[in-house]
Amino acid sequence: MATNGEAEQTLRHQVVGHKSLLQSDALYQYILETSVYPREPEAMKKLREVTAKHPWNIMTTSADEGQFLNMLLKLIIAKNTMEIGVYTGYSLLATALALPDDGKILAMDINRENFEIGLPIIEEAGVAHKIDFREGPALPVLDQMIEDGKHHGSFDFIFVDADKDNYINYHKRLIDLVKVGGLIGYDNTLWNGSVVAPPDAPMRKYVRYSRDFVLELNKALAADPRIEICMLPVGDGITLCRRVC
C-alpha cells in the first residue's frame, strides 16, 4: 500500500503540468543536487533564487536545462546567438557565460520589466556587454533581418522559449537565419507531458491552450528535410534542430 507521501507524488504527476518530466521527484532532486547545483555558477544560482520569488517563476528555464545549454554552447563554440523569450534571463545568463568575450546575443522579449529583474545580476557577472536586448514581438524583428539580407546564415545558435502559438512562424524565419551546421533549440516540446496525454486528462489551462501548437511544431520539425533533429527530455523537453541545407 502506498504511503501518504507516495500518494501525493502520484497525484502531482497525474495532473499534467508538472515542471519535471521525470516521474520521480526524488530522482530529479538527485540530479540537481549531484550534478547541477554543485557546478552552477554563483550568478546563475543568485538569479535562480531571485526568480523563484516571482509570481510567474514557472516560466523560467530549469537549472538542469540551463546547465545543458551552457555546455552545449561551449561544445559548438558558439559566438553569435539569438534568444526569443527571455523572462528574467536565466537561460540568457547561461548563454552569455558560455560565449567568448566578444560573443553576442540578440535577445527579444515583450516584457522588459521581467528582464530587468535579472539584469543587475547579469551586469554583476560581467557579461551584459554581450547582450542586445530588444523589447517587443520577435516576428517583426526577424522579418526585418530577413529583408535586410545581411543576416542569412549568421547565427550559430538560436534558443526559443516564447509564445507557443508562434513557434511555427518562428521556425519559418529562423531556418534562414541560422547557419548551415548551426542549431535551433525549441524549448517545451514535451509541454509538461501533455503531448501524450489523453484529451480528457486533467491539465492546467495554459497547458491545454498551447498543447496543439506544440504538437503542430513537433510534427513539422520531424518532416522538415532542412534539419536533423534530436528531442531530449531535459527540463520540459527541448528539441535541437541542426540545419543541414
SERO-4910 file (N, C-alpha, C, O; in steps of 0.05 Angstrom, whole numbers):
BEGIN
 pado doro    nc1    nc2    nc3   cac1   cac2   cac3    cc1    cc2    cc3    oc1    oc2    oc3
  Met    A     17    -24      0      0      0      0     18     25      0     38     26     14
  Ala    A     10     45    -16     26     69    -18     24     86      7      3     87     19
  Thr    A     46     99     14     45    117     37     32    143     28     27    147      4
  Asn    A     26    160     48     14    186     41     31    202     22     22    215      4
  Gly    A     58    202     28     76    217     11     77    206    -17     78    222    -36
  Glu    A     77    180    -20     77    168    -47     51    174    -62     52    180    -86
  Ala    A     29    174    -47      3    180    -60      2    209    -69     -8    215    -91
  Glu    A     14    227    -53     14    255    -61     31    260    -86     24    275   -103
  Gln    A     54    246    -87     72    248   -110     58    238   -135     60    250   -156
  Thr    A     44    215   -133     29    204   -155      8    223   -165      5    227   -189
  Leu    A     -6    236   -147    -27    255   -154    -15    279   -169    -27    288   -188
  Arg    A      8    288   -160     20    311   -173     27    305   -202     23    322   -219
  His    A     35    281   -207     43    273   -234     19    265   -251     21    264   -276
  Gln    A     -4    261   -239    -28    255   -254    -39    281   -266    -53    280   -287
  Val    A    -34    303   -254    -43    329   -264    -22    338   -284      0    346   -276
  Val    A    -28    339   -309     -9    347   -330     -2    377   -325    -20    393   -324
  Gly    A     23    383   -323     32    410   -318     55    410   -298     64    431   -290
  His    A     64    386   -290     86    384   -271    111    392   -287    116    382   -309
  Lys    A    128    409   -275    151    420   -289    171    399   -298    181    400   -320
  Ser    A    178    380   -280    197    360   -287    183    337   -301    161    328   -294
  Leu    A    196    326   -323    184    304   -337    190    277   -323    177    257   -329
  Leu    A    209    277   -305    215    252   -291    192    246   -272    181    263   -259
  Gln    A    185    221   -271    162    212   -255    170    206   -226    157    192   -212
  Ser    A    192    218   -218    201    215   -190    214    241   -182    235    249   -192
  Asp    A    202    255   -163    213    279   -153    240    274   -139    258    291   -141
  Ala    A    242    251   -126    267    245   -112    290    241   -132    313    250   -127
  Leu    A    285    229   -155    305    225   -176    314    251   -188    337    256   -192
  Tyr    A    294    269   -193    301    295   -204    318    311   -184    337    325   -192
  Gln    A    310    310   -159    325    324   -138    354    313   -136    373    328   -131
  Tyr    A    357    287   -141    383    275   -141    401    287   -163    424    293   -159
  Ile    A    389    290   -187    403    301   -209    412    330   -202    435    337   -207
  Leu    A    394    345   -191    401    373   -184    423    375   -164    442    390   -167
  Glu    A    420    359   -143    439    361   -120    466    348   -127    486    355   -115
  Thr    A    466    328   -145    491    314   -151    507    327   -174    531    329   -173
  Ser    A    492    336   -195    505    346   -219    502    376   -224    521    389   -233
  Val    A    479    386   -218    473    414   -226    482    435   -205    499    451   -211
  Tyr    A    470    434   -182    475    455   -162    505    457   -154    514    480   -150
  Pro    A    520    435   -151    548    438   -144    565    453   -165    586    464   -158
  Arg    A    556    452   -190    571    465   -212    558    490   -222    568    503   -241
  Glu    A    536    498   -211    521    522   -220    537    547   -213    544    551   -190
  Pro    A    544    564   -233    558    589   -228    542    605   -207    518    605   -207
  Glu    A    556    620   -191    544    635   -169    523    655   -180    502    658   -168
  Ala    A    529    667   -203    510    686   -214    484    672   -222    462    683   -218
  Met    A    486    649   -234    462    634   -242    446    625   -217    421    626   -217
  Lys    A    460    617   -197    446    609   -172    431    633   -160    408    631   -152
  Lys    A    444    656   -160    432    680   -149    407    688   -166    386    695   -154
  Leu    A    409    686   -192    386    693   -209    364    673   -206    340    680   -206
  Arg    A    371    647   -204    350    627   -200    335    632   -174    310    629   -173
  Glu    A    349    639   -153    336    644   -127    318    669   -127    297    669   -115
  Val    A    327    689   -141    311    714   -144    286    708   -161    264    717   -154
  Thr    A    289    693   -182    267    686   -200    246    669   -186    222    671   -191
  Ala    A    255    652   -167    237    634   -153    216    650   -136    195    639   -130
  Lys    A    222    675   -130    204    692   -115    184    706   -132    165    719   -122
  His    A    187    705   -159    170    719   -177    144    702   -182    146    677   -183
  Pro    A    121    715   -184     96    700   -187     94    683   -212     79    663   -212
  Trp    A    110    689   -233    109    673   -257    134    656   -260    143    651   -282
  Asn    A    145    647   -238    170    633   -238    170    607   -254    190    597   -262
  Ile    A    146    596   -259    144    572   -275    154    576   -304    160    556   -318
  Met    A    156    601   -312    165    607   -340    196    605   -342    206    604   -365
  Thr    A    210    603   -320    239    603   -322    250    576   -333    237    555   -330
  Thr    A    273    577   -344    287    553   -352    296    538   -327    306    551   -309
  Ser    A    293    512   -327    302    497   -304    332    496   -302    346    501   -321
  Ala    A    342    491   -278    371    492   -273    386    471   -289    408    476   -298
  Asp    A    374    447   -292    387    426   -307    389    433   -337    408    427   -350
  Glu    A    368    447   -347    369    455   -375    388    478   -379    402    480   -399
  Gly    A    390    496   -359    410    517   -360    438    506   -362    455    516   -377
  Gln    A    444    486   -346    470    473   -347    475    460   -374    497    461   -385
  Phe    A    454    447   -385    456    434   -411    462    455   -433    480    450   -449
  Leu    A    448    477   -433    452    498   -453    481    509   -452    494    513   -472
  Asn    A    490    514   -427    516    525   -423    538    507   -435    556    516   -448
  Met    A    535    481   -430    555    462   -440    553    459   -470    573    458   -484
  Leu    A    528    458   -481    524    455   -509    537    478   -525    550    474   -545
  Leu    A    533    502   -515    544    526   -529    575    525   -529    588    534   -548
  Lys    A    586    515   -508    615    512   -507    625    490   -527    645    493   -540
  Leu    A    609    469   -529    617    447   -547    616    456   -576    634    447   -592
  Ile    A    597    472   -583    595    480   -611    610    506   -617    611    516   -639
  Ile    A    624    516   -596    640    541   -598    623    563   -610    631    576   -629
  Ala    A    599    568   -599    581    588   -609    592    616   -603    605    621   -582
  Lys    A    586    635   -621    595    662   -617    572    682   -622    569    702   -607
  Asn    A    556    677   -642    534    695   -649    508    680   -645    502    660   -659
  Thr    A    492    688   -625    468    673   -617    444    692   -615    446    716   -616
  Met    A    420    679   -613    395    693   -610    378    679   -590    379    654   -587
  Glu    A    363    694   -575    344    682   -556    317    696   -558    315    721   -556
  Ile    A    296    681   -563    269    692   -565    254    682   -540    249    658   -537
  Gly    A    246    701   -523    234    694   -497    256    694   -476    272    675   -474
  Val    A    256    715   -460    278    719   -441    270    715   -412    284    704   -395
  Tyr    A    246    725   -405    236    726   -378    256    740   -360    264    763   -367
  Thr    A    266    728   -338    285    742   -321    314    738   -330    332    751   -319
  Gly    A    318    721   -350    345    719   -361    362    696   -352    386    697   -355
  Tyr    A    350    675   -340    367    652   -331    380    638   -354    405    633   -353
  Ser    A    365    631   -374    378    618   -397    396    637   -412    416    629   -424
  Leu    A    389    662   -412    405    683   -425    432    685   -411    453    687   -424
  Leu    A    432    684   -384    457    685   -369    474    659   -374    498    661   -377
  Ala    A    460    636   -376    474    611   -382    489    613   -409    511    604   -412
  Thr    A    475    626   -428    487    630   -454    510    650   -454    532    644   -464
  Ala    A    506    673   -441    526    693   -440    552    684   -427    574    691   -435
  Leu    A    549    668   -406    572    657   -392    588    637   -409    612    633   -405
  Ala    A    574    625   -429    587    605   -446    601    617   -470    620    605   -481
  Leu    A    593    641   -478    605    654   -502    631    667   -496    637    675   -473
  Pro    A    648    670   -516    673    685   -513    667    714   -507    644    723   -510
  Asp    A    687    729   -499    683    757   -490    671    774   -512    657    793   -507
  Asp    A    677    767   -537    666    783   -560    641    769   -572    633    777   -593
  Gly    A    630    750   -558    605    737   -567    581    756   -564    582    775   -549
  Lys    A    560    750   -580    537    767   -580    511    751   -578    509    729   -589
  Ile    A    492    762   -564    465    750   -562    444    771   -568    442    792   -555
  Leu    A    429    766   -589    405    783   -595    382    771   -579    373    749   -584
  Ala    A    373    786   -558    353    775   -540    327    791   -543    327    816   -542
  Met    A    305    777   -547    279    791   -551    258    780   -532    255    756   -527
  Asp    A    242    799   -521    220    792   -503    201    816   -503    209    839   -506
  Ile    A    175    809   -498    155    831   -498    154    845   -471    140    865   -469
  Asn    A    169    836   -452    168    847   -425    196    854   -414    210    836   -405
  Arg    A    203    879   -416    229    887   -406    230    887   -375    252    883   -364
  Glu    A    207    891   -363    206    892   -334    217    866   -322    232    867   -302
  Asn    A    209    844   -333    219    818   -323    249    815   -328    263    805   -311
  Phe    A    258    824   -351    287    823   -357    303    839   -337    325    831   -330
  Glu    A    292    861   -329    307    879   -310    309    867   -282    325    876   -266
  Ile    A    293    846   -276    297    832   -251    324    819   -250    338    819   -230
  Gly    A    332    807   -273    357    793   -274    380    810   -283    404    802   -280
  Leu    A    375    833   -295    396    849   -307    419    857   -288    442    855   -295
  Pro    A    412    865   -263    434    872   -245    453    848   -239    477    852   -236
  Ile    A    442    824   -239    459    800   -234    475    794   -259    499    787   -257
  Ile    A    463    798   -283    478    794   -308    501    815   -310    523    808   -319
  Glu    A    496    839   -302    516    860   -302    538    853   -282    562    856   -288
  Glu    A    530    844   -259    550    836   -238    568    814   -248    591    812   -240
  Ala    A    557    796   -265    572    773   -275    591    782   -297    608    766   -306
  Gly    A    589    807   -306    607    817   -326    602    809   -355    620    809   -371
  Val    A    577    801   -361    570    792   -388    549    808   -402    540    801   -423
  Ala    A    540    830   -389    518    846   -401    526    858   -428    508    863   -444
  His    A    551    862   -432    560    874   -458    556    856   -482    557    865   -505
  Lys    A    551    830   -476    546    811   -498    517    811   -507    510    800   -528
  Ile    A    499    825   -492    471    823   -497    459    848   -510    463    870   -501
  Asp    A    445    843   -532    429    865   -545    400    858   -540    388    843   -555
  Phe    A    388    871   -520    361    865   -512    342    883   -527    346    907   -528
  Arg    A    321    871   -539    300    887   -553    273    879   -542    265    856   -543
  Glu    A    259    900   -533    232    895   -522    211    896   -545    211    915   -561
  Gly    A    194    876   -546    173    875   -566    171    848   -579    187    831   -573
  Pro    A    151    845   -597    148    819   -611    172    813   -628    184    831   -640
  Ala    A    179    788   -630    203    780   -645    198    779   -675    217    784   -690
  Leu    A    174    772   -683    169    767   -712    176    791   -729    189    788   -750
  Pro    A    168    816   -722    176    839   -738    206    842   -741    216    850   -762
  Val    A    220    837   -719    250    839   -719    261    818   -738    279    824   -754
  Leu    A    251    794   -737    261    772   -755    255    779   -784    272    775   -801
  Asp    A    231    789   -789    224    796   -817    242    818   -827    250    817   -851
  Gln    A    249    838   -811    267    859   -819    295    848   -825    308    857   -844
  Met    A    304    830   -808    330    818   -812    332    803   -838    352    804   -852
  Ile    A    311    788   -844    310    773   -869    309    792   -893    322    788   -913
  Glu    A    293    814   -890    290    833   -912    317    847   -917    324    853   -940
  Asp    A    331    853   -896    357    867   -899    377    850   -915    394    861   -929
  Gly    A    374    824   -912    392    806   -927    420    803   -916    437    791   -928
  Lys    A    425    815   -893    452    815   -881    456    793   -860    478    788   -851
  His    A    434    779   -853    436    761   -831    431    732   -838    430    715   -820
  His    A    428    726   -863    423    699   -872    446    681   -864    469    686   -870
  Gly    A    440    659   -850    461    640   -841    482    652   -823    505    643   -823
  Ser    A    474    672   -807    494    685   -790    495    676   -761    513    684   -746
  Phe    A    475    661   -752    473    653   -724    483    625   -719    476    606   -734
  Asp    A    499    622   -699    509    595   -691    488    579   -676    486    555   -678
  Phe    A    473    594   -659    453    581   -642    430    600   -636    434    624   -632
  Ile    A    406    589   -637    382    604   -631    365    588   -611    360    564   -616
  Phe    A    357    601   -589    341    588   -569    313    601   -568    311    625   -565
  Val    A    293    585   -570    265    595   -570    250    584   -546    246    560   -543
  Asp    A    241    602   -529    225    595   -505    205    617   -502    206    633   -483
  Ala    A    185    618   -520    167    640   -520    138    631   -526    131    608   -518
  Asp    A    122    647   -539     94    641   -545     92    617   -563    100    618   -587
  Lys    A     80    595   -553     79    570   -568     63    572   -594     68    558   -613
  Asp    A     43    590   -594     26    593   -618     42    606   -641     31    606   -663
  Asn    A     66    615   -636     82    626   -658    107    610   -664    123    618   -680
  Tyr    A    110    587   -651    134    571   -656    137    564   -686    159    565   -696
  Ile    A    115    557   -699    116    550   -727    125    575   -743    141    572   -761
  Asn    A    114    598   -736    122    623   -750    151    630   -745    164    639   -764
  Tyr    A    161    625   -721    189    629   -716    206    611   -733    226    620   -745
  His    A    199    586   -734    215    566   -749    218    574   -779    239    571   -791
  Lys    A    196    584   -790    196    591   -819    217    613   -824    228    614   -846
  Arg    A    223    629   -804    242    651   -808    270    643   -798    290    650   -810
  Leu    A    271    629   -775    297    623   -763    314    604   -780    338    605   -779
  Ile    A    301    587   -796    315    568   -812    333    583   -833    353    572   -842
  Asp    A    325    608   -840    342    624   -858    364    639   -843    384    646   -855
  Leu    A    360    643   -817    379    660   -802    401    643   -789    423    654   -784
  Val    A    396    618   -783    416    601   -771    435    591   -793    425    586   -815
  Lys    A    460    588   -787    479    579   -808    475    549   -813    465    534   -796
  Val    A    484    540   -836    485    511   -841    505    499   -821    528    507   -819
  Gly    A    496    479   -806    512    467   -785    506    479   -758    515    469   -737
  Gly    A    490    501   -758    483    514   -733    458    501   -721    445    484   -733
  Leu    A    451    509   -696    429    496   -681    407    516   -674    412    539   -667
  Ile    A    383    506   -675    360    520   -663    349    502   -641    345    478   -645
  Gly    A    345    513   -617    334    497   -595    306    507   -588    303    530   -580
  Tyr    A    286    490   -591    259    497   -584    253    485   -557    254    461   -553
  Asp    A    246    502   -538    241    493   -511    211    485   -508    194    493   -523
  Asn    A    206    468   -488    179    459   -480    166    441   -501    142    441   -503
  Thr    A    182    426   -516    170    410   -537    157    384   -527    144    370   -543
  Leu    A    159    379   -502    144    357   -490    121    368   -472    104    353   -462
  Trp    A    121    394   -469    100    410   -457     86    397   -434     62    390   -434
  Asn    A    102    394   -413     92    383   -387     81    355   -390     64    346   -374
  Gly    A     89    340   -411     79    313   -415     53    312   -429     42    290   -434
  Ser    A     41    335   -436     14    336   -447     14    325   -476     -8    318   -486
  Val    A     37    323   -489     37    313   -517     28    284   -519     20    275   -541
  Val    A     29    269   -497     19    242   -498     -5    237   -479    -13    215   -475
  Ala    A    -15    259   -469    -38    256   -451    -64    253   -466    -67    265   -487
  Pro    A    -83    237   -456   -109    234   -469   -124    260   -467   -119    277   -449
  Pro    A   -143    265   -486   -157    291   -487   -171    298   -460   -174    321   -454
  Asp    A   -180    278   -445   -195    283   -421   -177    284   -396   -187    285   -373
  Ala    A   -150    284   -400   -132    285   -377   -134    313   -363   -138    333   -377
  Pro    A   -132    313   -337   -132    339   -323   -108    355   -330    -85    346   -327
  Met    A   -112    380   -340    -89    397   -348    -95    425   -338   -117    434   -336
  Arg    A    -73    439   -332    -75    467   -326    -83    482   -351    -77    472   -373
  Lys    A    -97    504   -348   -108    518   -372    -87    526   -392    -91    522   -416
  Tyr    A    -64    536   -382    -44    545   -401    -32    521   -416    -23    524   -439
  Val    A    -31    498   -403    -20    474   -416    -39    465   -439    -31    459   -461
  Arg    A    -65    464   -432    -85    456   -452    -85    475   -476    -88    466   -499
  Tyr    A    -83    501   -470    -85    521   -492    -63    517   -512    -68    518   -537
  Ser    A    -38    512   -503    -16    511   -522     -9    483   -532      8    480   -549
  Arg    A    -22    463   -522    -15    435   -528    -16    430   -558      3    418   -569
  Asp    A    -37    439   -572    -39    434   -601    -18    448   -617     -8    438   -637
  Phe    A     -9    472   -608     12    486   -621     38    471   -619     54    470   -638
  Val    A     44    460   -596     68    444   -592     68    419   -609     88    412   -621
  Leu    A     45    406   -610     42    382   -627     46    388   -656     59    373   -671
  Glu    A     36    411   -665     39    420   -692     69    425   -699     78    417   -720
  Leu    A     83    438   -680    111    443   -684    127    417   -686    143    413   -704
  Asn    A    122    399   -667    136    373   -667    133    358   -693    152    346   -703
  Lys    A    108    358   -703    103    345   -729    118    358   -752    129    344   -769
  Ala    A    118    384   -752    131    399   -773    161    395   -773    174    391   -794
  Leu    A    173    395   -749    202    392   -747    210    364   -756    231    360   -769
  Ala    A    194    344   -749    200    316   -757    200    313   -787    213    295   -798
  Ala    A    185    329   -801    182    327   -830    199    346   -846    199    345   -871
  Asp    A    214    363   -832    230    384   -846    256    373   -856    273    366   -839
  Pro    A    261    371   -882    285    359   -893    310    377   -890    332    368   -895
  Arg    A    306    402   -882    328    420   -879    343    417   -853    364    430   -849
  Ile    A    332    401   -835    345    398   -809    347    369   -800    333    351   -810
  Glu    A    366    364   -782    367    340   -766    357    347   -739    362    369   -729
  Ile    A    342    329   -726    331    336   -700    337    316   -679    343    292   -684
  Cys    A    337    326   -654    341    309   -631    323    320   -608    329    342   -599
  Met    A    303    305   -600    286    314   -578    295    301   -552    298    277   -550
  Leu    A    301    319   -533    312    309   -508    294    315   -484    282    337   -483
  Pro    A    291    297   -465    274    301   -442    289    316   -420    289    308   -397
  Val    A    300    339   -427    314    356   -408    295    379   -401    283    390   -419
  Gly    A    292    386   -376    273    407   -368    245    398   -376    236    377   -368
  Asp    A    233    414   -393    206    408   -403    206    398   -431    187    399   -446
  Gly    A    230    388   -439    233    378   -466    245    400   -484    235    422   -486
  Ile    A    267    393   -497    280    412   -516    286    397   -541    298    375   -540
  Thr    A    279    408   -564    286    396   -590    308    412   -603    304    436   -608
  Leu    A    330    399   -608    352    412   -622    349    406   -652    345    384   -660
  Cys    A    352    427   -668    350    425   -697    376    435   -709    383    458   -706
  Arg    A    389    417   -723    414    424   -737    409    429   -766    400    410   -780
  Arg    A    414    453   -775    409    459   -804    429    445   -821    453    447   -816
  Val    A    419    430   -841    437    415   -859    438    426   -887    455    419   -903
  Cys    A    419    443   -894    419    455   -921    402    480   -921    399    494   -941
***
